[in-house]
């Protein structure tokens, strides 16, 4: 007798790997909850994006979790760009100050 893909997918998952995945999934969900209460930063954004992607790979995701992951990654990238722009802005202002000191 041949099982269909649907029958196979409905079959209970009882092996050790499934317990490990379930445990990891629970830890990942808990970590996402913790991250949702932290101060926004590049590291927090990237970790949220990675955790959301991991949950998707574990087939334990929702549109909201995927959207949150995408926003976390975009937010982290924007913060990184902001840091780069701030540093560049400070360098330009320092150059301006040096020019004025030399000129005046």
N, CA and C atoms as a LAMMPS dump frame, in Angstrom:
ITEM: TIMESTEP
0
ITEM: NUMBER OF ATOMS
312
ITEM: BOX BOUNDS ff ff ff
-5.0000000000000000e+02 5.0000000000000000e+02
-5.0000000000000000e+02 5.0000000000000000e+02
-5.0000000000000000e+02 5.0000000000000000e+02
ITEM: ATOMS id mol type element x y z
1 1 1 N 0.841 -1.184 0
2 1 2 C 0 0 0
3 1 3 C 0.888 1.25 0
4 2 1 N 0.552 2.186 -0.822
5 2 2 C 1.338 3.409 -0.968
6 2 3 C 0.654 4.561 -0.241
7 3 1 N 1.44 5.316 0.542
8 3 2 C 0.887 6.473 1.254
9 3 3 C 1.023 7.706 0.377
10 4 1 N 0.03 8.544 0.429
11 4 2 C 0.108 9.799 -0.31
12 4 3 C 0.9 10.815 0.514
13 5 1 N 1.319 11.871 -0.142
14 5 2 C 2.067 12.927 0.553
15 5 3 C 1.238 13.534 1.672
16 6 1 N -0.063 13.674 1.443
17 6 2 C -0.938 14.243 2.475
18 6 3 C -0.997 13.33 3.688
19 7 1 N -1.107 12.026 3.451
20 7 2 C -1.139 11.079 4.571
21 7 3 C 0.174 11.119 5.344
22 8 1 N 1.265 11.221 4.613
23 8 2 C 2.566 11.297 5.278
24 8 3 C 2.696 12.569 6.107
25 9 1 N 2.188 13.679 5.591
26 9 2 C 2.313 14.941 6.321
27 9 3 C 1.462 14.959 7.582
28 10 1 N 0.385 14.166 7.597
29 10 2 C -0.494 14.115 8.777
30 10 3 C 0.001 13.121 9.818
31 11 1 N 0.955 12.32 9.445
32 11 2 C 1.488 11.304 10.348
33 11 3 C 2.175 11.993 11.535
34 12 1 N 1.95 11.496 12.758
35 12 2 C 2.572 12.132 13.932
36 12 3 C 4.099 12.112 13.827
37 13 1 N 4.693 13.179 14.233
38 13 2 C 6.15 13.308 14.213
39 13 3 C 6.657 13.012 15.626
40 14 1 N 7.185 11.815 15.822
41 14 2 C 7.537 11.384 17.175
42 14 3 C 9.024 11.134 17.381
43 15 1 N 9.839 11.261 16.36
44 15 2 C 11.27 11.004 16.507
45 15 3 C 11.968 12.07 17.325
46 16 1 N 13.17 11.764 17.736
47 16 2 C 13.959 12.671 18.565
48 16 3 C 14.213 14.021 17.922
49 17 1 N 14.39 14.035 16.606
50 17 2 C 14.668 15.311 15.935
51 17 3 C 13.488 16.261 16.063
52 18 1 N 12.277 15.716 16.069
53 18 2 C 11.085 16.565 16.174
54 18 3 C 10.976 17.183 17.561
55 19 1 N 11.399 16.443 18.572
56 19 2 C 11.425 17.001 19.925
57 19 3 C 12.463 18.116 20.013
58 20 1 N 13.608 17.899 19.382
59 20 2 C 14.659 18.922 19.393
60 20 3 C 14.193 20.182 18.663
61 21 1 N 13.526 20.001 17.523
62 21 2 C 13.011 21.148 16.769
63 21 3 C 11.966 21.892 17.589
64 22 1 N 11.095 21.145 18.251
65 22 2 C 10.056 21.768 19.078
66 22 3 C 10.681 22.585 20.21
67 23 1 N 11.703 22.024 20.835
68 23 2 C 12.389 22.725 21.928
69 23 3 C 13.064 23.991 21.403
70 24 1 N 13.735 23.875 20.262
71 24 2 C 14.402 25.033 19.666
72 24 3 C 13.389 26.095 19.27
73 25 1 N 12.254 25.648 18.735
74 25 2 C 11.193 26.581 18.342
75 25 3 C 10.701 27.352 19.56
76 26 1 N 10.461 26.644 20.669
77 26 2 C 9.994 27.303 21.888
78 26 3 C 11.015 28.321 22.395
79 27 1 N 12.297 27.963 22.338
80 27 2 C 13.358 28.889 22.766
81 27 3 C 13.414 30.113 21.854
82 28 1 N 13.231 29.886 20.556
83 28 2 C 13.277 30.987 19.592
84 28 3 C 12.109 31.94 19.799
85 29 1 N 10.92 31.389 20.046
86 29 2 C 9.744 32.227 20.308
87 29 3 C 9.961 33.04 21.579
88 30 1 N 10.504 32.4 22.624
89 30 2 C 10.774 33.115 23.875
90 30 3 C 11.785 34.241 23.644
91 31 1 N 12.806 33.961 22.847
92 31 2 C 13.819 34.982 22.571
93 31 3 C 13.213 36.15 21.8
94 32 1 N 12.326 35.852 20.839
95 32 2 C 11.651 36.928 20.108
96 32 3 C 10.828 37.794 21.05
97 33 1 N 10.157 37.158 22.008
98 33 2 C 9.382 37.928 22.993
99 33 3 C 10.306 38.83 23.799
100 34 1 N 11.457 38.296 24.215
101 34 2 C 12.432 39.097 24.964
102 34 3 C 12.934 40.273 24.124
103 35 1 N 13.246 39.994 22.863
104 35 2 C 13.76 41.038 21.977
105 35 3 C 12.732 42.139 21.737
106 36 1 N 11.45 41.773 21.769
107 36 2 C 10.413 42.776 21.517
108 36 3 C 10.344 43.82 22.629
109 37 1 N 10.983 43.539 23.768
110 37 2 C 10.99 44.484 24.887
111 37 3 C 12.322 45.21 25.052
112 38 1 N 13.284 44.932 24.184
113 38 2 C 14.596 45.573 24.29
114 38 3 C 14.614 46.902 23.544
115 39 1 N 15.602 47.707 23.875
116 39 2 C 15.819 48.981 23.185
117 39 3 C 16.19 48.689 21.729
118 40 1 N 15.55 49.367 20.775
119 40 2 C 15.878 49.119 19.366
120 40 3 C 17.356 49.398 19.07
121 41 1 N 17.996 48.452 18.398
122 41 2 C 19.393 48.613 17.995
123 41 3 C 19.645 47.751 16.762
124 42 1 N 20.807 47.914 16.188
125 42 2 C 21.165 47.107 15.022
126 42 3 C 21.156 45.628 15.391
127 43 1 N 21.788 45.288 16.506
128 43 2 C 21.867 43.883 16.907
129 43 3 C 20.495 43.288 17.192
130 44 1 N 19.634 44.051 17.853
131 44 2 C 18.28 43.57 18.143
132 44 3 C 17.518 43.344 16.839
133 45 1 N 17.615 44.281 15.917
134 45 2 C 16.922 44.145 14.635
135 45 3 C 17.379 42.93 13.856
136 46 1 N 18.695 42.732 13.803
137 46 2 C 19.226 41.58 13.073
138 46 3 C 18.838 40.267 13.735
139 47 1 N 18.873 40.225 15.059
140 47 2 C 18.501 38.996 15.761
141 47 3 C 17.023 38.68 15.56
142 48 1 N 16.175 39.706 15.572
143 48 2 C 14.748 39.473 15.32
144 48 3 C 14.539 38.946 13.906
145 49 1 N 15.243 39.509 12.947
146 49 2 C 15.116 39.047 11.56
147 49 3 C 15.568 37.596 11.435
148 50 1 N 16.692 37.265 12.055
149 50 2 C 17.194 35.893 11.991
150 50 3 C 16.257 34.915 12.693
151 51 1 N 15.715 35.319 13.841
152 51 2 C 14.796 34.445 14.572
153 51 3 C 13.523 34.208 13.772
154 52 1 N 13.004 35.245 13.14
155 52 2 C 11.799 35.093 12.32
156 52 3 C 12.07 34.153 11.146
157 53 1 N 13.248 34.283 10.545
158 53 2 C 13.613 33.396 9.432
159 53 3 C 13.745 31.954 9.918
160 54 1 N 14.339 31.779 11.08
161 54 2 C 14.486 30.446 11.659
162 54 3 C 13.125 29.804 11.915
163 55 1 N 12.185 30.577 12.45
164 55 2 C 10.838 30.042 12.68
165 55 3 C 10.169 29.653 11.369
166 56 1 N 10.421 30.419 10.329
167 56 2 C 9.861 30.076 9.018
168 56 3 C 10.423 28.741 8.54
169 57 1 N 11.724 28.539 8.729
170 57 2 C 12.346 27.275 8.338
171 57 3 C 11.792 26.1 9.137
172 58 1 N 11.369 26.37 10.372
173 58 2 C 10.8 25.323 11.225
174 58 3 C 9.311 25.129 10.982
175 59 1 N 8.789 25.795 9.971
176 59 2 C 7.353 25.737 9.656
177 59 3 C 6.507 26.193 10.834
178 60 1 N 6.993 27.175 11.558
179 60 2 C 6.253 27.745 12.682
180 60 3 C 6.307 29.254 12.542
181 61 1 N 5.59 29.728 11.562
182 61 2 C 5.638 31.152 11.291
183 61 3 C 4.248 31.644 10.944
184 62 1 N 4.12 32.934 10.904
185 62 2 C 2.871 33.562 10.478
186 62 3 C 3.261 34.783 9.66
187 63 1 N 2.29 35.361 8.997
188 63 2 C 2.569 36.576 8.226
189 63 3 C 3.124 37.671 9.121
190 64 1 N 2.586 37.757 10.347
191 64 2 C 3.032 38.796 11.274
192 64 3 C 4.492 38.594 11.67
193 65 1 N 4.868 37.337 11.945
194 65 2 C 6.253 37.058 12.333
195 65 3 C 7.188 37.344 11.167
196 66 1 N 6.794 36.937 9.962
197 66 2 C 7.626 37.204 8.786
198 66 3 C 7.757 38.701 8.54
199 67 1 N 6.653 39.431 8.685
200 67 2 C 6.685 40.881 8.494
201 67 3 C 7.564 41.537 9.56
202 68 1 N 7.456 41.062 10.795
203 68 2 C 8.29 41.604 11.869
204 68 3 C 9.762 41.36 11.566
205 69 1 N 10.081 40.179 11.063
206 69 2 C 11.464 39.879 10.704
207 69 3 C 11.986 40.798 9.619
208 70 1 N 11.162 41.049 8.616
209 70 2 C 11.562 41.949 7.531
210 70 3 C 11.771 43.366 8.055
211 71 1 N 10.868 43.799 8.925
212 71 2 C 11.001 45.146 9.495
213 71 3 C 12.23 45.238 10.392
214 72 1 N 12.513 44.163 11.131
215 72 2 C 13.711 44.147 11.967
216 72 3 C 14.972 44.294 11.139
217 73 1 N 15.023 43.579 10.021
218 73 2 C 16.196 43.664 9.155
219 73 3 C 16.311 45.046 8.519
220 74 1 N 15.201 45.586 8.034
221 74 2 C 15.229 46.923 7.429
222 74 3 C 15.617 47.979 8.458
223 75 1 N 15.072 47.847 9.665
224 75 2 C 15.4 48.794 10.727
225 75 3 C 16.873 48.749 11.085
226 76 1 N 17.428 47.539 11.159
227 76 2 C 18.853 47.399 11.465
228 76 3 C 19.706 48.044 10.378
229 77 1 N 19.319 47.838 9.13
230 77 2 C 20.069 48.435 8.023
231 77 3 C 19.998 49.965 8.074
232 78 1 N 18.822 50.5 8.383
233 78 2 C 18.683 51.958 8.479
234 78 3 C 19.519 52.523 9.624
235 79 1 N 19.531 51.816 10.764
236 79 2 C 20.353 52.279 11.886
237 79 3 C 21.834 52.242 11.529
238 80 1 N 22.249 51.216 10.812
239 80 2 C 23.64 51.124 10.385
240 80 3 C 23.982 52.268 9.43
241 81 1 N 23.094 52.535 8.492
242 81 2 C 23.31 53.653 7.578
243 81 3 C 23.356 54.977 8.336
244 82 1 N 22.508 55.097 9.35
245 82 2 C 22.498 56.321 10.155
246 82 3 C 23.83 56.504 10.881
247 83 1 N 24.386 55.403 11.403
248 83 2 C 25.691 55.492 12.064
249 83 3 C 26.764 55.951 11.084
250 84 1 N 26.728 55.398 9.883
251 84 2 C 27.705 55.779 8.858
252 84 3 C 27.544 57.252 8.5
253 85 1 N 26.296 57.687 8.315
254 85 2 C 26.033 59.093 7.979
255 85 3 C 26.449 60.025 9.107
256 86 1 N 26.193 59.616 10.347
257 86 2 C 26.586 60.456 11.481
258 86 3 C 28.102 60.629 11.512
259 87 1 N 28.821 59.525 11.315
260 87 2 C 30.285 59.602 11.319
261 87 3 C 30.776 60.5 10.188
262 88 1 N 30.205 60.335 9.008
263 88 2 C 30.6 61.161 7.865
264 88 3 C 30.278 62.635 8.135
265 89 1 N 29.114 62.893 8.726
266 89 2 C 28.743 64.266 9.067
267 89 3 C 29.709 64.885 10.053
268 90 1 N 30.113 64.118 11.063
269 90 2 C 31.069 64.618 12.046
270 90 3 C 32.42 64.915 11.396
271 91 1 N 32.831 64.041 10.461
272 91 2 C 34.094 64.278 9.753
273 91 3 C 34.037 65.574 8.942
274 92 1 N 32.919 65.803 8.264
275 92 2 C 32.78 67.026 7.465
276 92 3 C 32.773 68.275 8.34
277 93 1 N 32.101 68.195 9.473
278 93 2 C 32.081 69.342 10.387
279 93 3 C 33.48 69.6 10.935
280 94 1 N 34.216 68.533 11.25
281 94 2 C 35.591 68.697 11.732
282 94 3 C 36.458 69.346 10.657
283 95 1 N 36.277 68.936 9.399
284 95 2 C 37.012 69.568 8.295
285 95 3 C 36.653 71.046 8.191
286 96 1 N 35.389 71.357 8.34
287 96 2 C 34.924 72.744 8.299
288 96 3 C 35.58 73.547 9.418
289 97 1 N 35.612 72.982 10.617
290 97 2 C 36.223 73.671 11.751
291 97 3 C 37.707 73.921 11.499
292 98 1 N 38.386 72.915 10.947
293 98 2 C 39.816 73.081 10.638
294 98 3 C 40.034 74.179 9.605
295 99 1 N 39.205 74.203 8.58
296 99 2 C 39.309 75.253 7.559
297 99 3 C 39.118 76.631 8.172
298 100 1 N 38.115 76.757 9.038
299 100 2 C 37.853 78.049 9.672
300 100 3 C 38.998 78.455 10.586
301 101 1 N 39.539 77.495 11.337
302 101 2 C 40.668 77.814 12.224
303 101 3 C 41.88 78.273 11.412
304 102 1 N 42.111 77.61 10.285
305 102 2 C 43.252 77.986 9.438
306 102 3 C 43.032 79.333 8.752
307 103 1 N 41.786 79.636 8.447
308 103 2 C 41.464 80.853 7.706
309 103 3 C 41.355 82.066 8.615
310 104 1 N 40.799 81.901 9.781
311 104 2 C 40.525 83.058 10.653
312 104 3 C 41.653 83.357 11.6
